[in-house]
Amino acid sequence: MFNTFKALSDPTRIKILELLKHKSMTAGEIAEHFDMKKPSISHHLSILSHANLIYSEKRGQYVHYTLNMTMLQEIMKWIMTFQNN
C-alpha cells in the first residue's frame, strides 16, 4: 500500500488520475495537459501503474491508460475503516 500512497502524493499524478476518470487516454493525450516533456509523463504513468492505480492496454500502435477503479474502491474501503461509528 506504500506505493499507492507514494503515487498519490504528487499533484501531477493526481491530475493524471482526474483526466483518466473521464476516459482512457494515450501518453501523448495525457501529455497535452501538462507543460513537461513526454519522458516525465511516462515516469508518472509508470509510478501509477506500479501502484496499480492505472492499467495499460496496447491498441494498435498506441498504449491506452485507464483508471483502475477496483484499486481506488479498495483504498476508499480501507479509509472508511477509520470513520467513527
PyMOL commands that set and color helices and strands:
alter all, ss='L'
color gray80, all
select helices_A, chain A and resi 2-8+11-20+27-31+38-50+69-80
alter helices_A, ss='H'
color red, helices_A
select strands_A, chain A and resi 25-26+54-59+62-67
alter strands_A, ss='S'
color yellow, strands_A
deselect
rebuild
show_as cartoon
